[in-house]
């Protein structure tokens, strides 16, 4: 039961919503099941806390069941919740202020909201602890919901698409499914300046279909409260971030106004870890001694969180927990909030990734995967991907030009052309190499720093991630431009120092340049793109980069893949067209390179198609994650 609303006018010196709750329950104890309060008949008590009681009630005027929360008339919970309209946040309908009785009890407030019959994650947690890890699955969530509904006299719902989806999930996927929706709810609240500050299993309600909804956005922290933090928050302290514990600690210069959304994400990480393993990620046994004073107990809890999740806690993870989910939860639980996820939207996208087997295998491959082993070899692999196809194109170009043009030139013209060709090739290859190194500079620096555990400048990760999606196209564009430029240089040289440039020679240069440019573009593109999308781009997502804005770039990469596949198909066709227009007397000298380019082009197209299908499947998996930013 904690949230805060922070505005620019109140940050950071004043928490305008911080209020003090009464510590005596005298006013609450007079309400019991069967009583009637205005339009509401209290049917049964759903829960009770230090400062509020919640009843299942019937609203007579609307003929509907609602949840009624009765608490002291303090704080701004109704106003806070009025700002929030989200699929994964409990909807509040309205409030009533109850007239105080004559016995001096404090004035109370009745808040009535959406009734969710599926119980809470606290009830689910009891089922988790009572079930062997090997027997946990999405069906466990549905069984807990059905049991909670039966306890309230509700009828089990018919199977729906959501329940069928949950039933087929493994337990880690179920936890990720729940986490994704709660992260989206926290992101929605944070975007409107609302922090929850008490994310715990009891404050997450479940619909009959298993959809989680965050509840209890009340204000439960106050620097002016007379009660101690431990008695004020009780068991909620176990879910608090280190900075929130420090805000409760009188010895730390931190207040509630210093908290941000990353504190709620830490609490969500604790909740989800507990659901996944049945135990909390931090050992708070040193703080359980009731003989210790509050300050000592808070210090013990801070100490247990200072080094992150311990190795014994890591051993509690189930064997079928994907490495991606392990990574995502550990980042939620980082002691320093600067090391956690930036916001709930980024975290929600990471949970989407955890649930997509293809996408999570890209970002978190097995430890012995070839994709991990190839990551350090970016420069040599890019060099080979570009150099080998260009070398083959150069060999074909030299053989065909020699047979059709060079051997027929005057000796002086031939010598001049060969000298120009040597200088041009050396110059253009040097220009191409320098240009490609410049274009790939971020990809040559940033991944190496990440693998070494070193930090990067702000924005460097983002630039490198974007470069990894466009370098393939940039590299082949450079090769294409240099090949065409070389053809122009050779043709101009023949025209200036020879007997002039005939139409036949010009057409030959144009066709040969088109074939060589297609080879220099197509095959390197697929080789580079395959390596970057499988080995380099996922590395940035692994390190927490926000890839939600990459949908357009990934879609554009798919379109380019189709275009280059068409270019690969055109290579043997261009060679066939070239052979058609050659005179019969020239075929005897050119048949070998033309056959080689036709056969090689067919093999190249088949290879390009295989690589295209792999890259396309990878991009589709990533787009499923990037494109799942809705609230459903």
C-alpha positions in Angstrom: 0.0 0.0 0.0 2.5 2.6 -1.1 2.9 5.0 -3.9 4.0 8.6 -4.4 3.2 11.2 -6.9 6.2 13.4 -7.7 5.9 16.6 -9.7 8.6 19.1 -10.7 7.2 21.4 -8.1 7.8 19.0 -5.4 11.0 17.2 -6.4 13.1 16.7 -4.5 12.7 18.7 -1.3 9.0 17.9 -0.7 6.9 14.8 -1.1 3.5 16.4 -1.3 1.6 13.2 -0.9 3.3 11.8 2.1 0.8 11.4 4.9 0.6 9.8 8.3 -1.6 6.8 8.8 -3.4 6.2 12.1 -1.9 3.4 14.1 -5.1 2.5 15.9 -7.7 0.4 14.3 -10.6 1.5 16.5 -12.5 3.0 13.6 -12.0 0.0 11.4 -13.0 -2.7 13.8 -16.7 -1.6 13.8 -17.2 -3.0 10.3 -18.0 -6.6 9.8 -19.3 -8.9 7.0 -23.1 -8.5 6.7 -23.1 -4.8 7.5 -24.5 -2.3 5.1 -22.9 1.0 4.3 -25.0 3.2 2.1 -25.3 1.5 -1.3 -22.9 -1.3 -0.3 -23.6 -4.6 1.4 -20.4 -6.1 2.9 -20.4 -9.8 2.0 -17.0 -11.1 3.2 -13.7 -9.8 4.3 -11.0 -10.2 1.6 -8.0 -8.9 3.5 -6.9 -6.8 6.4 -3.8 -4.7 7.0 -2.4 -2.3 9.5 -4.3 0.7 8.2 -7.2 -0.7 6.0 -9.7 -3.5 5.6 -11.0 -4.8 2.2 -14.4 -6.4 1.8 -16.2 -8.1 -1.1 -19.4 -6.0 -1.4 -22.5 -5.8 -3.5 -23.3 -2.4 -4.9 -27.1 -2.5 -4.9 -27.7 0.4 -7.4 -25.5 -1.2 -10.1 -26.1 -4.8 -9.2 -22.5 -5.7 -9.3 -19.8 -7.0 -7.0 -17.0 -4.6 -6.0 -14.1 -4.6 -3.7 -14.5 -2.0 -0.9 -11.5 -0.7 0.9 -12.1 1.1 4.2 -9.2 3.2 5.6 -8.5 6.5 7.3 -9.6 9.6 5.3 -6.0 10.6 4.5 -3.6 10.5 1.6 -4.5 10.9 -2.1 -5.0 7.3 -3.2 -8.3 8.1 -5.1 -6.7 11.1 -6.9 -3.6 9.0 -7.7 -5.6 6.2 -9.1 -7.8 8.5 -11.1 -4.7 9.3 -13.2 -4.1 5.7 -14.1 -6.1 3.9 -16.7 -4.3 0.7 -17.7 -5.1 -2.9 -18.4 -2.9 -4.1 -15.6 -3.9 -1.7 -12.9 -7.0 -2.2 -10.8 -9.7 0.2 -11.8 -11.1 2.4 -9.0 -14.7 3.5 -9.5 -15.2 6.2 -6.8 -14.9 7.0 -3.1 -17.1 8.0 -0.2 -16.2 9.8 3.0 -18.0 8.2 5.9 -19.4 10.4 8.7 -17.4 9.9 11.9 -19.3 8.1 14.7 -20.1 9.8 18.1 -17.4 7.7 19.9 -14.6 9.9 18.6 -13.3 7.5 16.0 -11.4 9.0 13.1 -13.2 9.8 9.9 -12.9 7.0 7.4 -13.0 6.7 3.6 -14.6 4.0 1.5 -13.0 3.3 -1.8 -14.8 0.9 -4.1 -13.0 -0.6 -7.1 -13.0 -3.5 -9.5 -13.4 -6.9 -7.9 -11.0 -9.5 -9.1 -12.0 -13.1 -8.0 -8.7 -14.8 -8.8 -6.9 -14.0 -5.5 -3.5 -12.5 -5.3 0.1 -13.4 -6.0 0.5 -14.1 -2.3 -2.0 -16.9 -2.7 -0.2 -18.1 -5.8 3.1 -18.0 -3.8 1.7 -20.4 -1.3 0.9 -22.9 -4.1 4.4 -22.4 -5.5 6.0 -23.3 -2.2 3.8 -26.4 -1.8 4.6 -27.7 -5.3 7.9 -29.4 -6.3 9.9 -27.3 -8.8 9.7 -30.0 -11.5 5.8 -29.9 -11.3 5.4 -26.1 -11.6 4.0 -24.8 -14.9 1.4 -22.3 -16.1 -1.2 -24.8 -15.0 -0.2 -24.0 -11.4 -1.3 -20.4 -11.8 -4.7 -21.5 -13.2 -5.1 -24.0 -10.3 -4.4 -21.3 -7.7 -6.9 -19.0 -9.4 -9.6 -21.6 -9.6 -9.1 -22.5 -5.9 -9.4 -18.8 -4.9 -12.6 -18.5 -6.9 -14.1 -21.6 -5.4 -13.3 -20.3 -1.9 -15.4 -17.2 -2.8 -18.2 -19.2 -4.3 -17.3 -18.1 -7.8 -17.8 -20.4 -10.8 -14.7 -21.5 -12.7 -14.5 -19.6 -16.0 -14.7 -21.4 -19.3 -11.4 -21.9 -21.1 -10.3 -18.8 -23.1 -7.4 -17.9 -25.3 -5.5 -16.4 -22.4 -6.1 -19.4 -20.1 -5.0 -21.8 -22.9 -1.9 -19.7 -23.5 -1.0 -19.8 -19.7 -1.7 -23.5 -19.5 1.0 -24.2 -22.2 3.7 -22.2 -20.5 6.6 -23.5 -18.5 7.0 -22.0 -15.0 9.8 -19.6 -16.0 7.7 -18.4 -19.0 4.7 -17.9 -16.7 6.8 -15.7 -14.4 8.0 -13.7 -17.4 4.4 -13.5 -18.6 3.3 -12.0 -15.3 6.4 -9.8 -15.1 5.9 -8.3 -18.5 2.4 -7.1 -17.5 3.4 -5.7 -14.1 6.4 -3.9 -15.6 4.1 -2.3 -18.2 1.8 -1.2 -15.3 4.6 0.4 -13.4 5.8 2.1 -16.5 2.4 3.5 -17.1 2.3 4.8 -13.6 5.8 6.2 -13.7 5.0 8.1 -16.9 2.3 9.9 -15.0 4.6 10.7 -12.0 3.3 7.9 -9.8 5.5 5.5 -7.9 4.0 2.5 -6.2 6.6 2.0 -3.4 5.0 -1.2 -2.1 5.1 -3.8 -4.9 4.6 -7.2 -3.2 2.6 -10.3 -3.8 -0.4 -9.2 -1.7 -0.7 -6.1 -3.8 -1.1 -7.9 -7.2 -4.6 -9.2 -7.8 -5.5 -11.7 -10.5 -8.5 -11.9 -12.8 -10.3 -15.1 -13.4 -8.2 -15.6 -16.6 -4.9 -15.1 -14.8 -4.2 -11.5 -15.8 -2.3 -9.6 -13.0 -3.4 -6.2 -11.9 -1.5 -3.9 -9.6 -3.4 -2.5 -6.7 -3.1 -0.5 -3.5 -1.5 2.7 -4.7 -1.9 4.2 -1.3 0.6 6.5 0.4 2.3 4.5 3.1 5.5 6.4 3.9 5.9 9.6 5.8 8.9 11.2 7.4 6.5 12.6 10.0 5.0 9.2 11.0 5.3 8.3 14.6 5.7 4.6 14.0 9.0 2.9 13.2 9.7 1.8 9.7 9.6 -1.9 10.6 6.2 -1.7 12.2 5.0 0.7 9.6 5.8 -1.5 6.6 6.1 -4.9 8.2 6.8 -7.7 5.7 7.0 -5.2 2.8 10.5 -4.3 3.8 11.8 -7.5 2.3 10.7 -6.3 -1.2 12.3 -2.8 -0.9 15.2 -1.5 -2.8 18.4 -0.5 -0.9 17.6 3.2 -1.5 14.1 2.8 -0.1 15.5 1.0 3.0 17.9 3.9 3.3 14.9 6.3 3.2 13.6 4.5 6.2 16.9 4.5 8.0 17.5 7.6 10.2 21.2 7.4 9.7 21.0 7.9 5.9 20.5 11.2 4.2 17.8 10.0 1.8 14.1 10.6 1.7 11.1 9.3 -0.1 11.4 12.1 -2.6 14.8 10.6 -3.7 13.2 7.5 -5.0 12.4 6.9 -8.7 10.8 4.2 -10.9 13.9 1.9 -10.6 13.0 1.4 -6.9 9.7 -0.2 -7.9 11.5 -2.3 -10.5 13.8 -3.7 -7.8 10.7 -4.6 -5.8 9.2 -6.3 -8.8 12.4 -8.3 -9.3 12.2 -9.6 -5.7 8.6 -10.5 -6.2 9.2 -12.4 -9.5 12.3 -14.1 -8.1 10.3 -15.4 -5.2 7.6 -16.6 -7.6 10.2 -18.4 -9.7 12.1 -20.1 -6.9 9.7 -20.1 -3.9 12.3 -18.1 -1.9 13.4 -14.5 -1.7 16.7 -13.6 -3.4 18.2 -12.1 -0.2 19.0 -13.7 3.1 17.4 -11.5 5.7 17.9 -13.9 8.6 20.2 -11.4 10.3 17.3 -8.9 10.4 14.7 -11.4 11.8 15.9 -11.2 15.4 13.1 -9.3 17.2 15.6 -8.3 20.0 17.4 -6.0 17.6 16.5 -2.4 17.3 15.0 -1.1 14.0 18.2 0.6 12.9 20.3 -2.5 13.3 17.8 -4.6 11.5 17.6 -2.1 8.6 21.4 -2.2 8.4 21.4 -6.0 8.2 18.9 -5.8 5.3 21.0 -3.2 3.5 24.1 -5.4 4.0 22.4 -8.5 2.5 21.6 -6.4 -0.7 24.9 -4.6 -1.0 26.6 -7.4 -3.0 23.6 -8.5 -5.1 22.1 -11.9 -5.3 24.2 -14.6 -3.5 25.4 -17.8 -5.0 23.1 -19.9 -2.7 20.2 -17.9 -4.0 21.3 -18.5 -7.6 21.3 -22.2 -7.0 17.6 -22.0 -6.3 16.8 -21.1 -9.9 15.0 -24.0 -11.6 17.0 -26.0 -14.2 14.6 -24.9 -17.0 15.1 -21.2 -16.3 16.3 -19.5 -19.5 19.6 -17.5 -19.2 17.7 -14.5 -20.5 15.2 -14.5 -17.6 18.1 -15.0 -15.1 19.9 -12.0 -16.6 16.8 -9.8 -16.6 15.9 -10.6 -12.9 19.5 -10.1 -11.8 19.6 -6.7 -13.4 16.4 -5.8 -11.6 18.1 -6.7 -8.3 21.4 -4.7 -8.8 22.3 -2.8 -5.6 23.1 0.4 -7.5 20.0 1.7 -9.2 22.1 3.1 -12.1 22.8 -0.5 -13.0 19.2 -1.5 -13.2 16.7 -1.2 -16.1 16.0 2.4 -17.0 12.2 2.1 -16.8 9.4 -0.4 -16.9 9.0 -0.1 -20.6 12.5 -1.4 -21.2 11.9 -4.2 -18.7 8.6 -5.2 -20.3 10.4 -5.5 -23.7 13.0 -7.7 -22.0 10.3 -10.0 -20.6 8.8 -10.2 -24.1 12.2 -11.3 -25.3 12.4 -13.9 -22.5 9.1 -15.5 -23.7 10.2 -15.8 -27.4 12.5 -18.8 -27.7 14.1 -17.6 -30.9 14.7 -14.1 -29.7 16.1 -15.1 -26.3 18.4 -17.6 -27.9 19.8 -14.8 -30.0 20.4 -12.5 -27.1 21.4 -15.1 -24.5 22.9 -18.0 -26.5 24.2 -21.1 -24.7 27.7 -20.6 -23.2 29.4 -22.9 -25.8 27.6 -21.3 -28.8 29.6 -20.4 -31.9 27.9 -17.0 -31.8 29.7 -16.2 -28.6 33.0 -17.5 -29.8 32.9 -15.4 -33.0 32.1 -12.1 -31.3 35.7 -11.1 -30.7 36.6 -11.6 -34.5 34.5 -8.7 -35.9 37.3 -7.1 -38.0 38.7 -10.3 -39.6 35.2 -11.6 -40.3 34.1 -8.4 -41.9 37.3 -8.2 -43.9 36.9 -11.7 -45.2 33.2 -11.2 -46.0 34.0 -8.3 -48.2 37.4 -9.3 -49.5 36.6 -12.8 -50.8 33.5 -11.9 -53.0 35.3 -8.8 -54.3 38.4 -10.9 -55.1 36.3 -13.3 -57.1 34.6 -10.4 -58.9 38.1 -9.0 -59.6 39.3 -12.3 -61.1 36.2 -12.6 -63.3 36.6 -9.0 -64.4 40.3 -9.4 -65.2 39.7 -12.5 -67.3 36.8 -11.1 -69.3 38.4 -7.7 -69.9 41.7 -9.3 -70.9 40.0 -11.6 -73.4 37.7 -9.0 -75.0 39.5 -5.7 -74.7 43.1 -5.6 -73.3 44.6 -8.2 -75.6 43.2 -6.3 -78.6 44.7 -2.9 -77.6 47.8 -1.5 -79.0 50.9 -2.3 -76.8 51.3 1.3 -75.7 47.6 1.6 -74.8 47.7 -1.8 -73.0 50.7 -0.8 -70.9 49.1 2.5 -69.9 45.8 0.7 -69.0 47.6 -1.8 -66.9 49.5 0.9 -65.0 46.3 2.8 -64.5 44.5 -0.4 -63.4 47.3 -1.1 -60.8 47.1 2.4 -59.3 43.3 2.5 -59.4 42.9 -0.9 -57.7 45.4 0.1 -55.0 43.9 3.5 -54.4 40.3 2.3 -54.5 40.9 -0.7 -52.2 42.7 1.6 -49.8 39.8 4.1 -49.9 37.3 1.3 -49.4 39.2 -0.2 -46.4 39.6 3.2 -44.7 35.9 4.0 -45.3 34.7 0.7 -43.9 36.9 1.0 -40.8 35.5 4.4 -40.2 31.9 3.2 -40.7 32.5 0.2 -38.3 34.5 2.2 -35.7 31.8 1.9 -33.0 31.4 -1.8 -33.7 35.2 -2.3 -33.4 35.4 -0.5 -30.0 32.1 -0.8 -28.1 31.7 -4.6 -28.1 35.3 -5.1 -27.0 34.7 -2.8 -24.1 31.5 -4.6 -23.2 33.2 -8.0 -23.2 36.0 -6.6 -21.0 33.4 -5.3 -18.5 34.2 -1.7 -19.1 31.7 1.2 -19.4 31.0 3.1 -22.5 30.3 6.8 -23.1 26.7 7.9 -23.0 25.2 7.3 -26.4 28.0 5.1 -27.6 26.0 1.9 -27.0 23.0 3.3 -28.9 25.1 4.4 -31.9 26.8 1.1 -32.0 23.5 -0.8 -31.9 22.1 1.3 -34.8 25.4 0.8 -36.7 25.1 -2.9 -36.4 21.8 -2.8 -38.3 23.0 -0.6 -41.2 26.7 -1.5 -41.6 25.9 -4.3 -44.1 24.2 -1.9 -46.4 26.8 0.8 -46.0 29.7 -1.6 -46.7 28.2 -2.9 -50.0 27.2 0.6 -51.1 30.9 1.5 -50.8 31.9 -1.5 -52.8 29.3 -0.8 -55.4 30.4 2.8 -55.8 34.1 1.8 -56.1 33.4 -0.8 -58.8 31.4 1.6 -60.9 34.1 4.3 -60.4 36.8 1.8 -61.5 34.8 1.0 -64.7 34.6 4.7 -65.5 38.3 5.2 -65.0 39.2 2.2 -67.2 36.8 3.3 -70.0 38.0 6.9 -69.8 41.6 5.7 -70.0 40.9 3.6 -73.2 39.1 6.6 -74.7 41.9 9.0 -74.0 45.0 7.0 -74.9 43.6 4.5 -77.4 41.7 4.8 -80.6 38.5 5.9 -78.8 35.8 4.2 -76.9 33.5 2.1 -79.2 29.9 1.4 -78.4 30.8 -2.3 -78.1 33.5 -1.6 -75.6 31.3 0.7 -73.6 28.5 -1.9 -73.4 31.0 -4.5 -72.4 32.4 -2.3 -69.5 28.8 -1.5 -68.4 27.7 -5.2 -68.3 30.9 -6.4 -66.7 30.8 -3.7 -64.1 27.1 -4.5 -63.3 28.0 -8.2 -62.8 31.0 -7.4 -60.6 29.1 -4.8 -58.6 26.3 -7.3 -58.0 28.8 -9.8 -56.7 30.6 -7.2 -54.6 27.2 -6.1 -53.1 25.1 -9.2 -52.7 27.3 -11.9 -51.2 29.1 -9.6 -48.7 25.7 -8.1 -47.6 24.3 -11.4 -46.5 27.5 -12.6 -44.9 27.9 -9.3 -42.9 24.2 -9.1 -42.0 24.1 -12.7 -40.8 27.1 -12.1 -38.5 25.9 -8.7 -37.2 22.3 -9.8 -36.5 23.4 -13.1 -34.9 26.5 -12.1 -33.0 26.8 -8.3 -32.6 23.4 -6.7 -32.4 22.1 -9.2 -29.7 25.1 -8.3 -27.6 23.8 -4.8 -27.1 20.3 -6.1 -26.1 22.1 -8.4 -23.6 23.6 -5.4 -22.0 20.3 -3.7 -21.6 20.0 -1.4 -24.6 16.5 -0.1 -25.2 15.7 -1.7 -28.6 12.0 -0.6 -28.6 12.7 2.0 -31.2 14.5 -0.4 -33.6 11.3 -1.7 -35.3 11.6 0.6 -38.2 15.3 -0.2 -38.7 14.7 -3.9 -38.5 11.8 -3.7 -41.0 14.1 -1.7 -43.3 16.7 -4.4 -43.0 14.2 -7.0 -44.1 13.3 -5.0 -47.1 17.0 -4.6 -48.1 17.4 -8.4 -47.7 14.7 -8.9 -50.3 16.4 -6.5 -52.7 19.8 -8.0 -52.4 18.3 -11.5 -52.9 16.9 -10.2 -56.2 20.4 -8.9 -57.0 21.8 -12.3 -56.3 19.3 -13.9 -58.7 20.3 -11.4 -61.4 24.0 -12.4 -61.5 23.6 -15.6 -63.7 21.0 -13.8 -65.7 23.4 -10.9 -66.5 26.1 -13.4 -67.4 23.7 -15.1 -69.8 22.7 -11.7 -71.3 26.4 -10.9 -71.8 27.0 -14.2 -73.6 24.0 -13.6 -75.9 25.4 -10.3 -77.2 29.0 -11.5 -77.8 30.1 -12.3 -81.4 30.6 -16.0 -82.1 34.3 -15.5 -82.6 34.6 -14.2 -79.0 32.8 -17.0 -77.3 35.8 -19.4 -77.6 37.9 -17.0 -75.4 35.2 -16.0 -73.0 33.3 -19.2 -72.5 35.2 -20.3 -69.4 34.7 -17.1 -67.3 31.1 -16.9 -68.4 30.4 -20.5 -67.4 32.2 -19.9 -64.1 30.1 -16.8 -63.4 26.8 -18.7 -64.4 27.6 -21.7 -62.2 29.0 -19.6 -59.4 26.0 -17.3 -59.6 23.5 -20.2 -59.2 25.5 -21.5 -56.2 25.8 -18.0 -54.9 22.0 -17.4 -55.2 21.2 -20.7 -53.3 23.7 -19.7 -50.6 22.3 -16.2 -50.4 18.7 -17.6 -50.2 19.7 -19.8 -47.2 21.4 -16.9 -45.5 18.4 -14.7 -46.3 16.0 -17.2 -44.6 18.2 -17.3 -41.5 18.4 -13.6 -41.3 14.7 -13.1 -42.0 13.8 -15.5 -39.2 16.1 -13.7 -36.8 14.6 -10.3 -37.7 11.0 -11.6 -37.4 11.8 -12.9 -33.9 13.2 -9.5 -32.9 10.3 -7.7 -34.4 7.9 -9.8 -32.4 9.5 -8.4 -29.3 9.9 -4.9 -30.6 6.3 -4.9 -31.9 4.7 -6.2 -28.7 4.5 -2.8 -27.0 0.8 -2.8 -26.4 -0.9 -3.4 -23.1 -2.6 -6.7 -23.9 
